[in-house]
Amino acid sequence: MQSVLSPDEQQPVLTLWPAGAALAAPVGLAPAGPLVQGVGVTGDLVVSGLLTIALVPLAGVGLLRRRAVLPDQTEAT
């Protein structure tokens, strides 16, 4: 985070990050209980793996866009 953000942006982002995680945990647990009960533990791991694989292209697009917008920092060193 510190290498991507300017110093005046770091404190608000680093403060909101744990707040977002604290909110996301119970929101994620709400559908997880019925999902595990419905498909079982092994099925739940399969569903989790498939969802993770499905999100890889989305993450890749985000990283490519970010790389196109941000200047190459390796040349500055």
All heavy atoms as TSV, in Angstrom:
chain	resi	resn	atom	element	x	y	z
A	1	MET	N	N	0.810	-1.189	0.000
A	1	MET	CA	C	0.000	0.000	0.000
A	1	MET	C	C	0.854	1.254	0.000
A	1	MET	O	O	0.557	2.203	-0.691
A	1	MET	CB	C	-0.887	0.032	1.244
A	1	MET	CG	C	-1.990	-0.959	1.229
A	1	MET	SD	S	-3.172	-0.440	0.012
A	1	MET	CE	C	-4.592	-1.167	0.617
A	2	GLN	N	N	1.908	1.210	0.785
A	2	GLN	CA	C	2.709	2.414	0.930
A	2	GLN	C	C	3.436	2.782	-0.350
A	2	GLN	O	O	3.692	3.956	-0.601
A	2	GLN	CB	C	3.703	2.237	2.070
A	2	GLN	CG	C	3.010	2.154	3.410
A	2	GLN	CD	C	3.969	1.892	4.542
A	2	GLN	OE1	O	5.135	1.588	4.321
A	2	GLN	NE2	N	3.488	2.005	5.759
A	3	SER	N	N	3.768	1.799	-1.182
A	3	SER	CA	C	4.475	2.112	-2.411
A	3	SER	C	C	3.543	2.653	-3.491
A	3	SER	O	O	3.995	3.285	-4.436
A	3	SER	CB	C	5.201	0.873	-2.935
A	3	SER	OG	O	4.273	-0.127	-3.284
A	4	VAL	N	N	2.236	2.421	-3.346
A	4	VAL	CA	C	1.277	2.849	-4.358
A	4	VAL	C	C	0.628	4.185	-3.992
A	4	VAL	O	O	0.300	4.973	-4.864
A	4	VAL	CB	C	0.191	1.773	-4.556
A	4	VAL	CG1	C	-0.846	2.215	-5.561
A	4	VAL	CG2	C	0.811	0.457	-4.989
A	5	LEU	N	N	0.468	4.445	-2.708
A	5	LEU	CA	C	-0.248	5.642	-2.250
A	5	LEU	C	C	0.712	6.765	-1.896
A	5	LEU	O	O	1.825	6.529	-1.449
A	5	LEU	CB	C	-1.086	5.304	-1.013
A	5	LEU	CG	C	-2.153	4.238	-1.197
A	5	LEU	CD1	C	-2.757	3.870	0.144
A	5	LEU	CD2	C	-3.223	4.706	-2.153
A	6	SER	N	N	0.241	7.975	-2.078
A	6	SER	CA	C	1.021	9.121	-1.617
A	6	SER	C	C	0.891	9.215	-0.095
A	6	SER	O	O	-0.052	8.683	0.493
A	6	SER	CB	C	0.521	10.402	-2.290
A	6	SER	OG	O	-0.794	10.693	-1.861
A	7	PRO	N	N	1.819	9.887	0.580
A	7	PRO	CA	C	1.786	9.934	2.043
A	7	PRO	C	C	0.475	10.468	2.625
A	7	PRO	O	O	0.012	9.982	3.655
A	7	PRO	CB	C	2.953	10.858	2.393
A	7	PRO	CG	C	3.908	10.697	1.260
A	7	PRO	CD	C	3.039	10.508	0.050
A	8	ASP	N	N	-0.157	11.434	1.974
A	8	ASP	CA	C	-1.403	11.977	2.520
A	8	ASP	C	C	-2.588	11.031	2.315
A	8	ASP	O	O	-3.622	11.187	2.960
A	8	ASP	CB	C	-1.704	13.354	1.933
A	8	ASP	CG	C	-1.872	13.327	0.417
A	8	ASP	OD1	O	-1.138	12.567	-0.237
A	8	ASP	OD2	O	-2.719	14.075	-0.097
A	9	GLU	N	N	-2.457	10.029	1.455
A	9	GLU	CA	C	-3.535	9.062	1.240
A	9	GLU	C	C	-3.385	7.818	2.116
A	9	GLU	O	O	-4.338	7.070	2.312
A	9	GLU	CB	C	-3.549	8.606	-0.225
A	9	GLU	CG	C	-3.874	9.691	-1.212
A	9	GLU	CD	C	-3.717	9.208	-2.643
A	9	GLU	OE1	O	-2.759	8.443	-2.919
A	9	GLU	OE2	O	-4.542	9.588	-3.477
A	10	GLN	N	N	-2.201	7.583	2.658
A	10	GLN	CA	C	-1.928	6.334	3.359
A	10	GLN	C	C	-2.776	6.149	4.620
A	10	GLN	O	O	-3.350	5.084	4.822
A	10	GLN	CB	C	-0.454	6.237	3.718
A	10	GLN	CG	C	0.416	6.014	2.514
A	10	GLN	CD	C	1.886	5.965	2.854
A	10	GLN	OE1	O	2.278	5.956	4.021
A	10	GLN	NE2	N	2.720	5.961	1.828
A	11	GLN	N	N	-2.856	7.142	5.475
A	11	GLN	CA	C	-3.568	6.983	6.737
A	11	GLN	C	C	-5.047	6.664	6.537
A	11	GLN	O	O	-5.545	5.727	7.147
A	11	GLN	CB	C	-3.392	8.222	7.629
A	11	GLN	CG	C	-4.043	8.069	8.994
A	11	GLN	CD	C	-3.491	6.881	9.759
A	11	GLN	OE1	O	-2.287	6.667	9.801
A	11	GLN	NE2	N	-4.357	6.096	10.362
A	12	PRO	N	N	-5.778	7.394	5.689
A	12	PRO	CA	C	-7.186	7.031	5.510
A	12	PRO	C	C	-7.375	5.624	4.942
A	12	PRO	O	O	-8.255	4.883	5.388
A	12	PRO	CB	C	-7.713	8.080	4.529
A	12	PRO	CG	C	-6.780	9.218	4.611
A	12	PRO	CD	C	-5.458	8.631	4.981
A	13	VAL	N	N	-6.540	5.241	3.989
A	13	VAL	CA	C	-6.686	3.915	3.389
A	13	VAL	C	C	-6.341	2.828	4.401
A	13	VAL	O	O	-7.060	1.839	4.534
A	13	VAL	CB	C	-5.815	3.790	2.120
A	13	VAL	CG1	C	-5.778	2.365	1.618
A	13	VAL	CG2	C	-6.345	4.714	1.043
A	14	LEU	N	N	-5.248	3.005	5.130
A	14	LEU	CA	C	-4.847	2.010	6.109
A	14	LEU	C	C	-5.813	1.947	7.292
A	14	LEU	O	O	-5.891	0.936	7.981
A	14	LEU	CB	C	-3.421	2.270	6.592
A	14	LEU	CG	C	-2.345	2.091	5.515
A	14	LEU	CD1	C	-0.974	2.492	6.038
A	14	LEU	CD2	C	-2.324	0.662	5.007
A	15	THR	N	N	-6.574	2.995	7.527
A	15	THR	CA	C	-7.600	2.970	8.558
A	15	THR	C	C	-8.850	2.267	8.057
A	15	THR	O	O	-9.478	1.490	8.790
A	15	THR	CB	C	-7.954	4.407	8.998
A	15	THR	OG1	O	-6.769	5.041	9.479
A	15	THR	CG2	C	-9.007	4.409	10.073
A	16	LEU	N	N	-9.225	2.507	6.809
A	16	LEU	CA	C	-10.433	1.899	6.263
A	16	LEU	C	C	-10.265	0.426	5.916
A	16	LEU	O	O	-11.234	-0.316	5.892
A	16	LEU	CB	C	-10.897	2.676	5.031
A	16	LEU	CG	C	-11.450	4.065	5.312
A	16	LEU	CD1	C	-11.732	4.801	4.012
A	16	LEU	CD2	C	-12.715	3.972	6.144
A	17	TRP	N	N	-9.049	-0.012	5.636
A	17	TRP	CA	C	-8.809	-1.398	5.242
A	17	TRP	C	C	-9.304	-2.385	6.305
A	17	TRP	O	O	-10.077	-3.292	5.994
A	17	TRP	CB	C	-7.322	-1.590	4.961
A	17	TRP	CG	C	-7.015	-2.838	4.205
A	17	TRP	CD1	C	-6.784	-4.069	4.750
A	17	TRP	CD2	C	-6.908	-2.989	2.793
A	17	TRP	NE1	N	-6.539	-4.967	3.762
A	17	TRP	CE2	C	-6.603	-4.334	2.546
A	17	TRP	CE3	C	-7.033	-2.121	1.727
A	17	TRP	CZ2	C	-6.423	-4.827	1.272
A	17	TRP	CZ3	C	-6.845	-2.617	0.458
A	17	TRP	CH2	C	-6.546	-3.951	0.242
A	18	PRO	N	N	-8.896	-2.272	7.586
A	18	PRO	CA	C	-9.409	-3.214	8.588
A	18	PRO	C	C	-10.912	-3.041	8.833
A	18	PRO	O	O	-11.605	-4.011	9.145
A	18	PRO	CB	C	-8.618	-2.918	9.849
A	18	PRO	CG	C	-7.711	-1.809	9.551
A	18	PRO	CD	C	-7.865	-1.407	8.132
A	19	ALA	N	N	-11.416	-1.827	8.672
A	19	ALA	CA	C	-12.859	-1.620	8.842
A	19	ALA	C	C	-13.619	-2.373	7.759
A	19	ALA	O	O	-14.656	-2.995	8.029
A	19	ALA	CB	C	-13.189	-0.132	8.790
A	20	GLY	N	N	-13.119	-2.346	6.535
A	20	GLY	CA	C	-13.755	-3.099	5.454
A	20	GLY	C	C	-13.684	-4.596	5.696
A	20	GLY	O	O	-14.646	-5.327	5.448
A	21	ALA	N	N	-12.552	-5.073	6.201
A	21	ALA	CA	C	-12.419	-6.498	6.500
A	21	ALA	C	C	-13.355	-6.907	7.632
A	21	ALA	O	O	-13.951	-7.989	7.596
A	21	ALA	CB	C	-10.974	-6.822	6.864
A	22	ALA	N	N	-13.495	-6.050	8.632
A	22	ALA	CA	C	-14.396	-6.360	9.743
A	22	ALA	C	C	-15.849	-6.413	9.287
A	22	ALA	O	O	-16.650	-7.188	9.801
A	22	ALA	CB	C	-14.236	-5.324	10.864
A	23	LEU	N	N	-16.202	-5.616	8.292
A	23	LEU	CA	C	-17.555	-5.644	7.747
A	23	LEU	C	C	-17.750	-6.834	6.811
A	23	LEU	O	O	-18.795	-7.472	6.809
A	23	LEU	CB	C	-17.846	-4.344	7.002
A	23	LEU	CG	C	-19.199	-4.256	6.299
A	23	LEU	CD1	C	-20.331	-4.296	7.320
A	23	LEU	CD2	C	-19.287	-3.002	5.461
A	24	ALA	N	N	-16.731	-7.158	6.032
A	24	ALA	CA	C	-16.851	-8.236	5.044
A	24	ALA	C	C	-16.959	-9.606	5.695
A	24	ALA	O	O	-17.614	-10.497	5.141
A	24	ALA	CB	C	-15.656	-8.197	4.098
A	25	ALA	N	N	-16.343	-9.807	6.834
A	25	ALA	CA	C	-16.363	-11.127	7.470
A	25	ALA	C	C	-17.777	-11.598	7.793
A	25	ALA	O	O	-18.176	-12.688	7.365
A	25	ALA	CB	C	-15.474	-11.129	8.710
A	26	PRO	N	N	-18.582	-10.837	8.516
A	26	PRO	CA	C	-19.934	-11.326	8.802
A	26	PRO	C	C	-20.818	-11.385	7.556
A	26	PRO	O	O	-21.685	-12.255	7.445
A	26	PRO	CB	C	-20.497	-10.350	9.830
A	26	PRO	CG	C	-19.604	-9.179	9.838
A	26	PRO	CD	C	-18.296	-9.611	9.265
A	27	VAL	N	N	-20.581	-10.484	6.608
A	27	VAL	CA	C	-21.365	-10.506	5.369
A	27	VAL	C	C	-21.059	-11.790	4.594
A	27	VAL	O	O	-21.941	-12.405	4.007
A	27	VAL	CB	C	-21.080	-9.248	4.518
A	27	VAL	CG1	C	-21.678	-9.363	3.138
A	27	VAL	CG2	C	-21.602	-8.009	5.232
A	28	GLY	N	N	-19.812	-12.230	4.598
A	28	GLY	CA	C	-19.439	-13.469	3.927
A	28	GLY	C	C	-19.895	-14.701	4.672
A	28	GLY	O	O	-20.197	-15.736	4.069
A	29	LEU	N	N	-19.961	-14.620	5.990
A	29	LEU	CA	C	-20.396	-15.773	6.777
A	29	LEU	C	C	-21.883	-16.049	6.624
A	29	LEU	O	O	-22.307	-17.202	6.747
A	29	LEU	CB	C	-20.068	-15.560	8.263
A	29	LEU	CG	C	-18.604	-15.715	8.632
A	29	LEU	CD1	C	-18.389	-15.344	10.095
A	29	LEU	CD2	C	-18.126	-17.114	8.358
A	30	ALA	N	N	-22.671	-15.038	6.349
A	30	ALA	CA	C	-24.124	-15.233	6.223
A	30	ALA	C	C	-24.478	-16.234	5.120
A	30	ALA	O	O	-25.231	-17.173	5.366
A	30	ALA	CB	C	-24.815	-13.890	6.000
A	31	PRO	N	N	-23.939	-16.094	3.905
A	31	PRO	CA	C	-24.254	-17.110	2.895
A	31	PRO	C	C	-23.418	-18.381	3.036
A	31	PRO	O	O	-23.766	-19.424	2.481
A	31	PRO	CB	C	-23.956	-16.410	1.568
A	31	PRO	CG	C	-22.950	-15.375	1.897
A	31	PRO	CD	C	-23.250	-14.947	3.308
A	32	ALA	N	N	-22.300	-18.320	3.758
A	32	ALA	CA	C	-21.430	-19.489	3.866
A	32	ALA	C	C	-22.084	-20.623	4.648
A	32	ALA	O	O	-21.928	-21.789	4.282
A	32	ALA	CB	C	-20.111	-19.096	4.516
A	33	GLY	N	N	-22.800	-20.308	5.694
A	33	GLY	CA	C	-23.438	-21.353	6.503
A	33	GLY	C	C	-24.400	-22.208	5.692
A	33	GLY	O	O	-24.255	-23.438	5.643
A	34	PRO	N	N	-25.388	-21.600	5.025
A	34	PRO	CA	C	-26.292	-22.402	4.207
A	34	PRO	C	C	-25.586	-23.104	3.042
A	34	PRO	O	O	-25.966	-24.209	2.664
A	34	PRO	CB	C	-27.304	-21.387	3.682
A	34	PRO	CG	C	-27.245	-20.239	4.630
A	34	PRO	CD	C	-25.846	-20.221	5.155
A	35	LEU	N	N	-24.545	-22.481	2.488
A	35	LEU	CA	C	-23.816	-23.111	1.384
A	35	LEU	C	C	-23.132	-24.391	1.852
A	35	LEU	O	O	-23.240	-25.439	1.211
A	35	LEU	CB	C	-22.785	-22.148	0.801
A	35	LEU	CG	C	-21.908	-22.703	-0.312
A	35	LEU	CD1	C	-22.749	-23.008	-1.545
A	35	LEU	CD2	C	-20.792	-21.743	-0.656
A	36	VAL	N	N	-22.452	-24.334	2.982
A	36	VAL	CA	C	-21.770	-25.515	3.511
A	36	VAL	C	C	-22.789	-26.586	3.880
A	36	VAL	O	O	-22.580	-27.777	3.620
A	36	VAL	CB	C	-20.886	-25.149	4.721
A	36	VAL	CG1	C	-20.339	-26.394	5.400
A	36	VAL	CG2	C	-19.739	-24.247	4.296
A	37	GLN	N	N	-23.897	-26.176	4.457
A	37	GLN	CA	C	-24.926	-27.146	4.820
A	37	GLN	C	C	-25.524	-27.792	3.563
A	37	GLN	O	O	-25.811	-28.978	3.543
A	37	GLN	CB	C	-26.029	-26.477	5.626
A	37	GLN	CG	C	-27.070	-27.455	6.131
A	37	GLN	CD	C	-28.112	-26.776	6.994
A	37	GLN	OE1	O	-28.169	-25.548	7.062
A	37	GLN	NE2	N	-28.929	-27.565	7.654
A	38	GLY	N	N	-25.668	-27.018	2.502
A	38	GLY	CA	C	-26.287	-27.543	1.286
A	38	GLY	C	C	-25.381	-28.448	0.472
A	38	GLY	O	O	-25.818	-29.485	-0.024
A	39	VAL	N	N	-24.115	-28.079	0.304
A	39	VAL	CA	C	-23.229	-28.856	-0.560
A	39	VAL	C	C	-22.197	-29.667	0.206
A	39	VAL	O	O	-21.463	-30.442	-0.387
A	39	VAL	CB	C	-22.507	-27.946	-1.593
A	39	VAL	CG1	C	-23.497	-27.289	-2.507
A	39	VAL	CG2	C	-21.607	-26.950	-0.915
A	40	GLY	N	N	-22.114	-29.500	1.511
A	40	GLY	CA	C	-21.134	-30.223	2.315
A	40	GLY	C	C	-19.784	-29.525	2.293
A	40	GLY	O	O	-19.543	-28.601	1.522
A	41	VAL	N	N	-18.901	-30.001	3.148
A	41	VAL	CA	C	-17.598	-29.359	3.288
A	41	VAL	C	C	-16.777	-29.508	2.007
A	41	VAL	O	O	-16.192	-28.549	1.514
A	41	VAL	CB	C	-16.834	-29.948	4.496
A	41	VAL	CG1	C	-15.422	-29.387	4.580
A	41	VAL	CG2	C	-17.582	-29.665	5.786
A	42	THR	N	N	-16.733	-30.709	1.448
A	42	THR	CA	C	-15.954	-30.919	0.227
A	42	THR	C	C	-16.532	-30.108	-0.924
A	42	THR	O	O	-15.789	-29.468	-1.681
A	42	THR	CB	C	-15.924	-32.408	-0.145
A	42	THR	OG1	O	-15.409	-33.144	0.965
A	42	THR	CG2	C	-15.063	-32.660	-1.362
A	43	GLY	N	N	-17.839	-30.115	-1.063
A	43	GLY	CA	C	-18.484	-29.330	-2.112
A	43	GLY	C	C	-18.236	-27.850	-1.943
A	43	GLY	O	O	-18.067	-27.120	-2.926
A	44	ASP	N	N	-18.198	-27.400	-0.692
A	44	ASP	CA	C	-17.938	-25.993	-0.421
A	44	ASP	C	C	-16.530	-25.609	-0.872
A	44	ASP	O	O	-16.322	-24.536	-1.437
A	44	ASP	CB	C	-18.115	-25.705	1.069
A	44	ASP	CG	C	-17.920	-24.241	1.397
A	44	ASP	OD1	O	-18.568	-23.399	0.733
A	44	ASP	OD2	O	-17.122	-23.942	2.300
A	45	LEU	N	N	-15.568	-26.478	-0.640
A	45	LEU	CA	C	-14.201	-26.205	-1.094
A	45	LEU	C	C	-14.125	-26.169	-2.617
A	45	LEU	O	O	-13.402	-25.348	-3.193
A	45	LEU	CB	C	-13.238	-27.247	-0.535
A	45	LEU	CG	C	-13.000	-27.166	0.975
A	45	LEU	CD1	C	-12.175	-28.355	1.453
A	45	LEU	CD2	C	-12.331	-25.870	1.344
A	46	VAL	N	N	-14.880	-27.036	-3.271
A	46	VAL	CA	C	-14.908	-27.034	-4.734
A	46	VAL	C	C	-15.520	-25.731	-5.244
A	46	VAL	O	O	-14.994	-25.096	-6.162
A	46	VAL	CB	C	-15.678	-28.257	-5.269
A	46	VAL	CG1	C	-15.928	-28.147	-6.760
A	46	VAL	CG2	C	-14.929	-29.542	-4.940
A	47	VAL	N	N	-16.649	-25.332	-4.645
A	47	VAL	CA	C	-17.295	-24.071	-5.053
A	47	VAL	C	C	-16.354	-22.894	-4.821
A	47	VAL	O	O	-16.213	-22.015	-5.680
A	47	VAL	CB	C	-18.632	-23.872	-4.302
A	47	VAL	CG1	C	-19.173	-22.471	-4.515
A	47	VAL	CG2	C	-19.645	-24.911	-4.732
A	48	SER	N	N	-15.673	-22.883	-3.682
A	48	SER	CA	C	-14.730	-21.803	-3.386
A	48	SER	C	C	-13.602	-21.769	-4.411
A	48	SER	O	O	-13.212	-20.698	-4.890
A	48	SER	CB	C	-14.162	-21.994	-1.979
A	48	SER	OG	O	-13.176	-21.037	-1.707
A	49	GLY	N	N	-13.066	-22.920	-4.747
A	49	GLY	CA	C	-12.008	-22.989	-5.748
A	49	GLY	C	C	-12.473	-22.510	-7.117
A	49	GLY	O	O	-11.768	-21.773	-7.804
A	50	LEU	N	N	-13.676	-22.927	-7.511
A	50	LEU	CA	C	-14.208	-22.507	-8.808
A	50	LEU	C	C	-14.453	-21.000	-8.851
A	50	LEU	O	O	-14.177	-20.351	-9.859
A	50	LEU	CB	C	-15.496	-23.272	-9.126
A	50	LEU	CG	C	-15.316	-24.767	-9.407
A	50	LEU	CD1	C	-16.683	-25.449	-9.551
A	50	LEU	CD2	C	-14.461	-24.991	-10.629
A	51	LEU	N	N	-14.971	-20.448	-7.752
A	51	LEU	CA	C	-15.179	-18.996	-7.705
A	51	LEU	C	C	-13.853	-18.246	-7.760
A	51	LEU	O	O	-13.745	-17.201	-8.406
A	51	LEU	CB	C	-15.964	-18.608	-6.453
A	51	LEU	CG	C	-17.436	-18.991	-6.448
A	51	LEU	CD1	C	-18.059	-18.705	-5.090
A	51	LEU	CD2	C	-18.183	-18.253	-7.544
A	52	THR	N	N	-12.839	-18.780	-7.097
A	52	THR	CA	C	-11.518	-18.154	-7.140
A	52	THR	C	C	-10.971	-18.173	-8.558
A	52	THR	O	O	-10.451	-17.158	-9.060
A	52	THR	CB	C	-10.552	-18.872	-6.181
A	52	THR	OG1	O	-11.082	-18.805	-4.852
A	52	THR	CG2	C	-9.168	-18.247	-6.217
A	53	ILE	N	N	-11.082	-19.308	-9.230
A	53	ILE	CA	C	-10.616	-19.419	-10.615
A	53	ILE	C	C	-11.407	-18.475	-11.523
A	53	ILE	O	O	-10.849	-17.855	-12.432
A	53	ILE	CB	C	-10.700	-20.876	-11.094
A	53	ILE	CG1	C	-9.665	-21.719	-10.354
A	53	ILE	CG2	C	-10.497	-20.982	-12.600
A	53	ILE	CD1	C	-9.820	-23.208	-10.543
A	54	ALA	N	N	-12.700	-18.344	-11.267
A	54	ALA	CA	C	-13.533	-17.462	-12.085
A	54	ALA	C	C	-13.142	-15.999	-11.916
A	54	ALA	O	O	-13.325	-15.197	-12.831
A	54	ALA	CB	C	-15.006	-17.657	-11.732
A	55	LEU	N	N	-12.598	-15.639	-10.757
A	55	LEU	CA	C	-12.213	-14.253	-10.508
A	55	LEU	C	C	-10.832	-13.904	-11.056
A	55	LEU	O	O	-10.475	-12.730	-11.139
A	55	LEU	CB	C	-12.269	-13.947	-9.012
A	55	LEU	CG	C	-13.666	-13.891	-8.418
A	55	LEU	CD1	C	-13.590	-13.743	-6.901
A	55	LEU	CD2	C	-14.466	-12.762	-9.025
A	56	VAL	N	N	-10.050	-14.894	-11.449
A	56	VAL	CA	C	-8.700	-14.634	-11.966
A	56	VAL	C	C	-8.724	-13.716	-13.189
A	56	VAL	O	O	-7.944	-12.754	-13.252
A	56	VAL	CB	C	-7.959	-15.962	-12.244
A	56	VAL	CG1	C	-6.693	-15.739	-13.048
A	56	VAL	CG2	C	-7.639	-16.653	-10.932
A	57	PRO	N	N	-9.582	-13.961	-14.199
A	57	PRO	CA	C	-9.587	-13.028	-15.345
A	57	PRO	C	C	-9.946	-11.592	-14.950
A	57	PRO	O	O	-9.365	-10.644	-15.463
A	57	PRO	CB	C	-10.654	-13.609	-16.284
A	57	PRO	CG	C	-10.766	-15.039	-15.902
A	57	PRO	CD	C	-10.471	-15.092	-14.434
A	58	LEU	N	N	-10.869	-11.448	-14.007
A	58	LEU	CA	C	-11.247	-10.118	-13.545
A	58	LEU	C	C	-10.060	-9.423	-12.876
A	58	LEU	O	O	-9.786	-8.246	-13.128
A	58	LEU	CB	C	-12.431	-10.211	-12.585
A	58	LEU	CG	C	-12.967	-8.907	-12.036
A	58	LEU	CD1	C	-13.543	-8.055	-13.162
A	58	LEU	CD2	C	-14.030	-9.186	-10.993
A	59	ALA	N	N	-9.333	-10.155	-12.048
A	59	ALA	CA	C	-8.151	-9.586	-11.402
A	59	ALA	C	C	-7.091	-9.243	-12.434
A	59	ALA	O	O	-6.420	-8.211	-12.337
A	59	ALA	CB	C	-7.599	-10.561	-10.365
A	60	GLY	N	N	-6.930	-10.091	-13.441
A	60	GLY	CA	C	-5.955	-9.829	-14.492
A	60	GLY	C	C	-6.258	-8.562	-15.259
A	60	GLY	O	O	-5.365	-7.768	-15.547
A	61	VAL	N	N	-7.530	-8.362	-15.580
A	61	VAL	CA	C	-7.929	-7.133	-16.281
A	61	VAL	C	C	-7.640	-5.916	-15.413
A	61	VAL	O	O	-7.115	-4.905	-15.885
A	61	VAL	CB	C	-9.423	-7.195	-16.676
A	61	VAL	CG1	C	-9.929	-5.846	-17.138
A	61	VAL	CG2	C	-9.637	-8.242	-17.750
A	62	GLY	N	N	-7.939	-6.021	-14.136
A	62	GLY	CA	C	-7.673	-4.908	-13.224
A	62	GLY	C	C	-6.189	-4.591	-13.134
A	62	GLY	O	O	-5.786	-3.429	-13.141
A	63	LEU	N	N	-5.356	-5.633	-13.074
A	63	LEU	CA	C	-3.916	-5.411	-13.009
A	63	LEU	C	C	-3.376	-4.815	-14.303
A	63	LEU	O	O	-2.491	-3.952	-14.280
A	63	LEU	CB	C	-3.193	-6.721	-12.692
A	63	LEU	CG	C	-3.362	-7.226	-11.267
A	63	LEU	CD1	C	-2.763	-8.618	-11.125
A	63	LEU	CD2	C	-2.739	-6.270	-10.272
A	64	LEU	N	N	-3.890	-5.268	-15.439
A	64	LEU	CA	C	-3.440	-4.708	-16.716
A	64	LEU	C	C	-3.831	-3.245	-16.854
A	64	LEU	O	O	-3.045	-2.425	-17.334
A	64	LEU	CB	C	-4.006	-5.521	-17.880
A	64	LEU	CG	C	-3.406	-6.916	-18.057
A	64	LEU	CD1	C	-4.141	-7.675	-19.149
A	64	LEU	CD2	C	-1.926	-6.829	-18.346
A	65	ARG	N	N	-5.031	-2.910	-16.430
A	65	ARG	CA	C	-5.454	-1.505	-16.476
A	65	ARG	C	C	-4.596	-0.653	-15.560
A	65	ARG	O	O	-4.211	0.456	-15.896
A	65	ARG	CB	C	-6.924	-1.379	-16.077
A	65	ARG	CG	C	-7.865	-1.826	-17.136
A	65	ARG	CD	C	-9.285	-1.558	-16.720
A	65	ARG	NE	N	-10.209	-2.066	-17.713
A	65	ARG	CZ	C	-11.501	-2.167	-17.527
A	65	ARG	NH1	N	-12.036	-1.786	-16.388
A	65	ARG	NH2	N	-12.268	-2.646	-18.473
A	66	ARG	N	N	-4.312	-1.169	-14.382
A	66	ARG	CA	C	-3.503	-0.423	-13.424
A	66	ARG	C	C	-2.091	-0.215	-13.959
A	66	ARG	O	O	-1.507	0.843	-13.831
A	66	ARG	CB	C	-3.463	-1.178	-12.119
A	66	ARG	CG	C	-2.664	-0.517	-11.044
A	66	ARG	CD	C	-2.914	-1.327	-9.878
A	66	ARG	NE	N	-2.110	-1.167	-8.760
A	66	ARG	CZ	C	-2.550	-1.411	-7.558
A	66	ARG	NH1	N	-3.772	-1.787	-7.379
A	66	ARG	NH2	N	-1.778	-1.302	-6.528
A	67	ARG	N	N	-1.552	-1.247	-14.582
A	67	ARG	CA	C	-0.209	-1.140	-15.141
A	67	ARG	C	C	-0.167	-0.110	-16.261
A	67	ARG	O	O	0.821	0.608	-16.435
A	67	ARG	CB	C	0.255	-2.494	-15.642
A	67	ARG	CG	C	1.630	-2.453	-16.241
A	67	ARG	CD	C	2.081	-3.817	-16.617
A	67	ARG	NE	N	3.251	-4.092	-15.792
A	67	ARG	CZ	C	3.846	-5.237	-15.710
A	67	ARG	NH1	N	3.375	-6.266	-16.354
A	67	ARG	NH2	N	4.905	-5.394	-14.980
A	68	ALA	N	N	-1.247	-0.021	-17.039
A	68	ALA	CA	C	-1.297	0.946	-18.138
A	68	ALA	C	C	-1.392	2.374	-17.615
A	68	ALA	O	O	-0.881	3.299	-18.235
A	68	ALA	CB	C	-2.490	0.642	-19.045
A	69	VAL	N	N	-2.019	2.550	-16.446
A	69	VAL	CA	C	-2.214	3.886	-15.888
A	69	VAL	C	C	-1.000	4.337	-15.082
A	69	VAL	O	O	-0.574	5.481	-15.181
A	69	VAL	CB	C	-3.478	3.914	-14.995
A	69	VAL	CG1	C	-3.582	5.218	-14.240
A	69	VAL	CG2	C	-4.714	3.679	-15.835
A	70	LEU	N	N	-0.411	3.427	-14.296
A	70	LEU	CA	C	0.710	3.795	-13.447
A	70	LEU	C	C	2.005	3.844	-14.247
A	70	LEU	O	O	2.231	3.004	-15.120
A	70	LEU	CB	C	0.877	2.777	-12.304
A	70	LEU	CG	C	-0.233	2.762	-11.266
A	70	LEU	CD1	C	0.033	1.659	-10.263
A	70	LEU	CD2	C	-0.324	4.090	-10.550
A	71	PRO	N	N	2.874	4.794	-13.959
A	71	PRO	CA	C	4.169	4.831	-14.640
A	71	PRO	C	C	5.020	3.649	-14.183
A	71	PRO	O	O	4.864	3.144	-13.086
A	71	PRO	CB	C	4.770	6.155	-14.202
A	71	PRO	CG	C	4.088	6.489	-12.931
A	71	PRO	CD	C	2.705	5.886	-13.018
A	72	ASP	N	N	5.925	3.215	-15.033
A	72	ASP	CA	C	6.813	2.103	-14.703
A	72	ASP	C	C	7.806	2.577	-13.645
A	72	ASP	O	O	8.642	3.433	-13.907
A	72	ASP	CB	C	7.536	1.628	-15.964
A	72	ASP	CG	C	8.299	0.341	-15.706
A	72	ASP	OD1	O	8.099	-0.271	-14.634
A	72	ASP	OD2	O	9.084	-0.044	-16.583
A	73	GLN	N	N	7.719	1.989	-12.455
A	73	GLN	CA	C	8.563	2.418	-11.339
A	73	GLN	C	C	9.939	1.785	-11.387
A	73	GLN	O	O	10.838	2.200	-10.680
A	73	GLN	CB	C	7.879	2.114	-10.014
A	73	GLN	CG	C	6.594	2.885	-9.843
A	73	GLN	CD	C	5.878	2.522	-8.549
A	73	GLN	OE1	O	6.293	1.631	-7.830
A	73	GLN	NE2	N	4.801	3.220	-8.277
A	74	THR	N	N	10.135	0.757	-12.211
A	74	THR	CA	C	11.445	0.099	-12.257
A	74	THR	C	C	12.486	0.975	-12.955
A	74	THR	O	O	13.662	0.847	-12.692
A	74	THR	CB	C	11.348	-1.257	-12.967
A	74	THR	OG1	O	10.819	-1.063	-14.278
A	74	THR	CG2	C	10.465	-2.202	-12.188
A	75	GLU	N	N	12.055	1.855	-13.828
A	75	GLU	CA	C	13.000	2.709	-14.535
A	75	GLU	C	C	13.525	3.835	-13.649
A	75	GLU	O	O	14.567	4.405	-13.911
A	75	GLU	CB	C	12.340	3.320	-15.772
A	75	GLU	CG	C	12.010	2.279	-16.817
A	75	GLU	CD	C	11.303	2.896	-18.016
A	75	GLU	OE1	O	11.212	4.144	-18.089
A	75	GLU	OE2	O	10.839	2.147	-18.876
A	76	ALA	N	N	12.811	4.165	-12.585
A	76	ALA	CA	C	13.208	5.276	-11.726
A	76	ALA	C	C	14.367	4.885	-10.806
A	76	ALA	O	O	15.023	5.737	-10.248
A	76	ALA	CB	C	12.024	5.736	-10.879
A	77	THR	N	N	14.637	3.602	-10.639
A	77	THR	CA	C	15.693	3.185	-9.709
A	77	THR	C	C	17.029	3.111	-10.345
A	77	THR	O	O	17.266	3.207	-11.477
A	77	THR	CB	C	15.374	1.801	-9.104
A	77	THR	OG1	O	15.213	0.855	-10.167
A	77	THR	CG2	C	14.130	1.885	-8.248
